[in-house]
Every structure is written in C-alpha cells, then in structure tokens.
C-alpha cells in the first residue's frame, strides 16, 4: 500500500533507552502543553494564571501518567504556543515553564522518552539538561542553526519540521520535500546523527487549509527522503473548518488523518487524544503493515460475524 514512496526499512533510532524500529509499527507521541494559550485549549496554565509551580506540575504529571497508561510511546513538552497570533514568550519565561515540567515528568517516569518542543537553543539546552531526550524544532533548523547544534552537542535525535513565513508555493509537495532535504543535510553537517533525524511535513505551519489537505494527499512522496516521518494534525484548525467544530470536537477528524497518514507511510503521530489514536494506529498497522495474527483475545461474549 505504500509502494510509491521511498524504500524501506529505515533502520532504528535510540531515544533514551528505547529503540524505535521504523516500519514495524506506528509510534504515538502525546502532547503536553505547558502554556496558557494553546490552540487546542489543553494548556496546563490558565490564561493569567499565577498558580504555584507545584500545582501545575502535579497536574502535568497526572496528565502524563494518563497518556502513558493509554499507550503513548513518548511525550512532547512545549512551553510556547505555536498557534497563529500567539503571544511570544522570551527564553526565561519558556524555560521557567518547561524545565520544571521536564524534570517532574522525568522523575515520575524515568524510562519514558521525552521531547522538548521549542525553537530556542537555550530552552532546548536547559530542557535536555533537565531530562529531555529529543528536540522537536518547528522551524526545521532555523537560520542560526542553534537548535541543531544543541541536539548535536547533547547527542540526541532531532525532529525537523517544515515551515515557511509565507504560504506561497508553486509545487507544494515537491517544495516541502526539497526544504526538508536541505534542513536534514544542514543538521547532519552540524553534527546531528543521521539516524536520529525525523522529518515532519508541517501540517498547519506555513500552509493554508488547502495546502494542508494537498500535503496529506501527497504525503507518501515524503518517503523519498528515507527518514522516519512524524505527522502532527491533532485537533488543528483545518479539520475544524471542514467540520465546523471546535478543537475538543476534532478527535474523529484527527483519527481520519492518522489512519490515512499510516497508509501513506507515516511512522509517528503527535496527538492530544492518545488512547483513541493508539487504537486507530493499531488497526491501521494491522491493515497496512501486516503481521497481525488473531490470538482469540477478543470479547468472548461478542458473538456474531468476525
């Protein structure tokens, strides 16, 4: 089903002590927003909140634990909203959010891989020192190369996501692939382990709603890069525009993109609703990747046709 894209297998990537074997199954990254203005409304800091740090950190650990119980393979912690029109935060403010968050989740769940979602090298460095294992760069190695250098210095994997200041394209999918190829090559030159680079086509970043759908239709072409693909569509506004629904009501729409993404060759999905997406990925993997065998563990009282 994924023949039009790049060759498999992609090999493995070590994130913390866990080996991610690309192509065997789809991995699920749970989103932890330590922000007051997340587009999805799930930020753990209420707008204008002055709650003591320990209050929101405790809440964060509870949410993290629920995601892990629901099947998340790793967690992505971010301290600055990336929604359109968000209020920028400086390095110190972002550090004050993510460092205690990373430290608390790491202490509670020592073996779970943690990602830091940031564009700031100083924040990435501080989060990695606090226990993060992966850097998620939403600007695909920015012009100062700082994020890639931090990832290289710490010897951790790097997600390079496609983004543009203006959503102007002559040939969208081809340009996204070309931009990601350049970003990956730069990251390698800066010392990032080639086996630790994951690409993200940037659904919702530097693209119109029509671009986002076009990118999903052409997603299998991204496999030509020969790198694991991360897809982040969860609760995003393009899905809401199609359905006329708010962020909390976009779970089914997200599941549709998860299933279609897996059919196109995606290796990891970044999501808010972990349990539903884990189940979606498991069924999609059984169809797309094969290898599933009926062990008879279904509901014995269900009866009826298989």
C-alpha positions as CSV (number, residue, x, y, z in Angstrom):
1,X,0.0,0.0,0.0
2,X,3.0,2.3,0.5
3,X,4.9,1.3,-2.7
4,X,5.0,4.7,-4.4
5,X,7.3,6.2,-1.7
6,X,10.9,5.7,-0.6
7,X,12.5,2.4,0.1
8,X,12.1,0.7,3.5
9,X,13.4,-0.3,6.0
10,X,14.7,2.9,7.7
11,X,16.5,1.2,10.5
12,X,16.3,2.2,14.1
13,X,16.7,5.3,16.4
14,X,17.5,5.1,20.1
15,X,15.6,7.7,22.1
16,X,16.6,7.4,25.7
17,X,16.9,3.6,26.3
18,X,14.1,2.8,23.9
19,X,14.8,1.5,20.4
20,X,12.3,2.8,17.8
21,X,12.2,0.3,14.9
22,X,10.8,2.3,12.0
23,X,8.4,0.4,9.7
24,X,7.4,-2.2,12.2
25,X,4.6,-0.1,13.7
26,X,3.4,3.4,14.2
27,X,4.6,5.2,17.4
28,X,2.4,7.7,19.3
29,X,3.7,10.9,20.8
30,X,1.5,12.5,23.4
31,X,1.3,16.3,23.6
32,X,1.9,18.2,26.9
33,X,1.3,21.9,26.6
34,X,2.7,24.0,29.5
35,X,1.0,27.1,28.1
36,X,-1.9,29.4,28.8
37,X,-2.9,29.9,25.1
38,X,-2.7,26.5,23.3
39,X,-4.9,26.5,20.3
40,X,-6.4,23.2,21.4
41,X,-7.4,24.5,24.8
42,X,-5.4,21.9,26.6
43,X,-2.6,24.1,28.0
44,X,-2.0,23.4,31.7
45,X,-1.5,27.1,32.5
46,X,-4.8,29.0,32.6
47,X,-4.6,32.5,31.0
48,X,-3.2,34.9,33.5
49,X,-2.6,32.0,35.9
50,X,-0.3,32.6,38.9
51,X,-0.8,29.1,40.4
52,X,2.2,27.9,42.3
53,X,4.6,25.8,40.2
54,X,3.9,22.7,42.2
55,X,0.2,22.9,41.4
56,X,0.5,22.8,37.7
57,X,3.5,20.4,37.8
58,X,1.4,17.9,39.7
59,X,-1.4,18.3,37.2
60,X,1.1,17.8,34.4
61,X,2.4,14.6,35.9
62,X,-1.1,13.3,36.2
63,X,-1.8,14.0,32.5
64,X,1.5,12.4,31.5
65,X,0.7,9.3,33.5
66,X,-2.7,9.0,31.8
67,X,-1.1,9.3,28.4
68,X,1.4,6.6,29.3
69,X,-1.3,4.4,30.5
70,X,-3.2,5.0,27.3
71,X,-0.2,3.8,25.3
72,X,1.9,6.8,24.4
73,X,5.4,5.8,23.3
74,X,6.9,9.2,24.1
75,X,5.8,12.7,25.3
76,X,6.4,16.1,23.8
77,X,6.6,19.0,26.2
78,X,6.2,22.6,25.0
79,X,6.1,25.9,26.7
80,X,5.2,28.3,23.9
81,X,2.1,28.2,21.8
82,X,2.6,28.0,18.1
83,X,-0.9,28.9,17.1
84,X,-1.4,31.9,14.8
85,X,-1.4,35.2,16.7
86,X,0.0,33.6,19.9
87,X,1.8,35.8,22.4
88,X,5.6,35.3,22.1
89,X,7.5,34.4,25.3
90,X,11.1,35.1,26.0
91,X,13.7,32.5,26.8
92,X,13.5,32.9,30.6
93,X,9.7,32.6,30.6
94,X,9.7,29.5,28.4
95,X,12.5,27.9,30.5
96,X,10.5,28.6,33.7
97,X,7.7,26.6,32.2
98,X,9.4,23.6,30.5
99,X,12.4,22.9,32.9
100,X,10.2,22.0,35.9
101,X,7.8,20.2,33.7
102,X,10.5,18.0,32.1
103,X,12.2,17.4,35.5
104,X,8.9,16.4,37.1
105,X,7.8,14.1,34.3
106,X,11.3,12.5,34.2
107,X,11.3,11.9,37.9
108,X,7.9,10.3,37.8
109,X,8.5,8.2,34.7
110,X,12.3,7.5,34.4
111,X,12.1,5.3,31.3
112,X,9.7,7.2,29.1
113,X,11.3,9.2,26.3
114,X,10.6,13.0,26.5
115,X,10.7,15.5,23.7
116,X,11.2,19.3,24.0
117,X,9.1,21.3,21.6
118,X,11.0,24.7,21.1
119,X,12.6,27.0,18.6
120,X,15.1,28.4,21.2
121,X,18.5,26.8,21.6
122,X,18.8,28.0,25.2
123,X,15.5,26.4,26.1
124,X,16.4,23.2,24.3
125,X,19.7,23.0,26.2
126,X,18.0,23.6,29.6
127,X,15.3,21.0,28.9
128,X,17.8,18.4,27.7
129,X,19.9,19.0,30.9
130,X,16.6,18.5,32.9
131,X,16.0,15.1,31.3
132,X,14.6,15.5,27.8
133,X,15.8,13.1,25.1
134,X,14.7,14.6,21.8
135,X,14.4,18.1,20.3
136,X,11.3,19.0,18.2
137,X,12.2,22.0,16.1
138,X,9.2,23.6,14.4
139,X,11.3,25.8,12.2
140,X,13.4,22.9,10.6
141,X,16.8,24.1,11.8
142,X,16.5,27.9,11.9
143,X,18.8,30.3,10.2
144,X,21.2,30.5,13.2
145,X,21.5,26.7,13.3
146,X,21.4,26.9,17.1
147,X,18.8,24.1,17.7
148,X,20.7,21.6,15.5
149,X,24.0,22.4,17.3
150,X,22.3,21.8,20.7
151,X,21.0,18.5,19.5
152,X,24.4,17.6,18.2
153,X,26.2,18.6,21.4
154,X,23.8,16.5,23.5
155,X,23.9,13.6,21.1
156,X,20.1,13.4,20.9
157,X,17.7,12.9,17.9
158,X,16.1,15.9,16.2
159,X,12.7,16.4,14.6
160,X,13.0,18.9,11.6
161,X,9.6,20.3,10.7
162,X,8.7,22.1,7.6
163,X,7.6,25.7,8.0
164,X,7.6,29.0,6.0
165,X,6.9,32.6,6.9
166,X,4.6,32.9,3.9
167,X,2.4,30.1,2.5
168,X,3.4,30.6,-1.2
169,X,4.2,27.5,-3.3
170,X,4.4,26.7,-7.0
171,X,4.6,23.0,-6.3
172,X,3.7,22.4,-2.7
173,X,4.8,18.8,-2.1
174,X,8.0,19.0,-4.1
175,X,9.0,22.2,-2.3
176,X,8.3,20.8,1.1
177,X,10.4,17.8,0.3
178,X,13.2,20.0,-1.1
179,X,13.2,22.2,2.0
180,X,13.2,19.2,4.4
181,X,16.1,17.7,2.4
182,X,18.2,20.9,2.8
183,X,17.3,21.0,6.6
184,X,18.3,17.4,7.1
185,X,21.6,17.9,5.3
186,X,22.4,21.0,7.3
187,X,21.6,19.1,10.6
188,X,24.0,16.4,9.6
189,X,26.8,18.9,8.7
190,X,26.3,20.4,12.2
191,X,26.8,17.0,13.8
192,X,23.4,15.5,14.3
193,X,23.4,11.7,14.0
194,X,21.8,10.9,10.6
195,X,20.0,8.0,12.2
196,X,18.4,10.4,14.7
197,X,16.7,12.8,12.2
198,X,12.9,12.6,11.9
199,X,11.0,14.7,9.4
200,X,7.7,16.4,9.8
201,X,5.9,17.9,6.8
202,X,4.5,20.7,9.0
203,X,0.7,20.3,8.7
204,X,-0.7,23.7,9.8
205,X,2.6,25.6,9.6
206,X,3.3,28.0,6.7
207,X,0.4,26.5,4.8
208,X,-3.2,27.3,4.1
209,X,-6.0,24.9,4.8
210,X,-6.0,23.9,1.1
211,X,-2.2,23.4,1.3
212,X,-2.6,21.1,4.3
213,X,-5.0,18.8,2.5
214,X,-2.8,18.8,-0.6
215,X,0.1,17.8,1.7
216,X,-1.8,14.9,3.1
217,X,-2.8,13.7,-0.3
218,X,0.9,13.8,-1.3
219,X,2.3,12.5,2.0
220,X,3.7,9.2,0.6
221,X,6.1,11.2,-1.5
222,X,7.9,12.4,1.6
223,X,9.2,8.9,2.0
224,X,11.7,9.7,-0.8
225,X,13.8,11.4,2.0
226,X,14.4,8.0,3.5
227,X,13.7,9.2,7.0
228,X,11.1,8.5,9.6
229,X,8.0,10.7,9.2
230,X,6.2,12.4,12.1
231,X,2.7,13.7,11.4
232,X,1.0,16.3,13.6
233,X,-2.6,17.0,12.6
234,X,-4.2,16.7,16.0
235,X,-7.2,19.0,16.6
236,X,-5.8,21.5,14.1
237,X,-8.0,24.3,12.5
238,X,-8.1,22.8,9.0
239,X,-10.0,19.8,10.5
240,X,-12.3,22.2,12.4
241,X,-13.0,24.2,9.2
242,X,-14.1,21.1,7.4
243,X,-16.5,20.1,10.2
244,X,-17.3,23.4,11.7
245,X,-16.2,22.2,15.1
246,X,-14.1,23.4,17.9
247,X,-10.7,21.8,19.0
248,X,-12.2,19.5,21.6
249,X,-14.6,18.0,19.0
250,X,-12.0,17.2,16.4
251,X,-11.0,13.7,17.7
252,X,-12.6,11.8,14.8
253,X,-11.2,14.1,12.2
254,X,-7.7,13.6,13.7
255,X,-8.3,9.8,13.6
256,X,-9.1,10.0,9.9
257,X,-5.7,11.7,9.3
258,X,-3.9,9.2,11.5
259,X,-5.3,6.3,9.5
260,X,-4.6,7.9,6.1
261,X,-1.2,9.0,7.3
262,X,-0.2,5.5,8.3
263,X,-1.4,4.2,4.9
264,X,0.9,6.8,3.3
265,X,3.9,5.6,5.3
266,X,3.9,7.8,8.5
267,X,6.0,6.4,11.3
268,X,4.8,8.5,14.3
269,X,1.8,10.7,15.1
270,X,1.8,13.6,17.5
271,X,-1.6,13.8,19.3
272,X,-3.6,15.1,22.2
273,X,-6.0,12.2,22.4
274,X,-3.6,9.3,23.0
275,X,-6.0,6.4,23.6
276,X,-8.1,6.9,20.5
277,X,-5.1,7.3,18.3
278,X,-3.2,4.3,19.7
279,X,-6.3,2.2,18.9
280,X,-6.5,3.8,15.4
281,X,-2.8,3.1,14.8
282,X,-3.1,-0.5,15.9
283,X,-5.9,-1.3,13.5
284,X,-4.2,0.8,10.7
285,X,-0.9,-1.0,11.3
286,X,-2.6,-4.4,11.1
287,X,-4.1,-3.5,7.7
288,X,-1.1,-1.5,6.2
289,X,1.9,-3.2,7.7
290,X,0.5,-6.7,8.2
291,X,1.9,-9.2,10.7
292,X,-1.2,-9.2,12.9
293,X,-2.5,-12.7,13.9
294,X,-5.8,-13.4,15.7
295,X,-4.9,-14.8,19.2
296,X,-8.5,-15.2,20.2
297,X,-8.4,-12.4,22.8
298,X,-11.4,-10.6,21.6
299,X,-14.6,-10.2,23.7
300,X,-15.8,-13.9,24.1
301,X,-19.4,-12.7,24.7
302,X,-19.5,-10.7,21.5
303,X,-20.6,-13.4,19.1
304,X,-21.7,-12.7,15.6
305,X,-19.6,-12.4,12.4
306,X,-15.9,-11.9,12.7
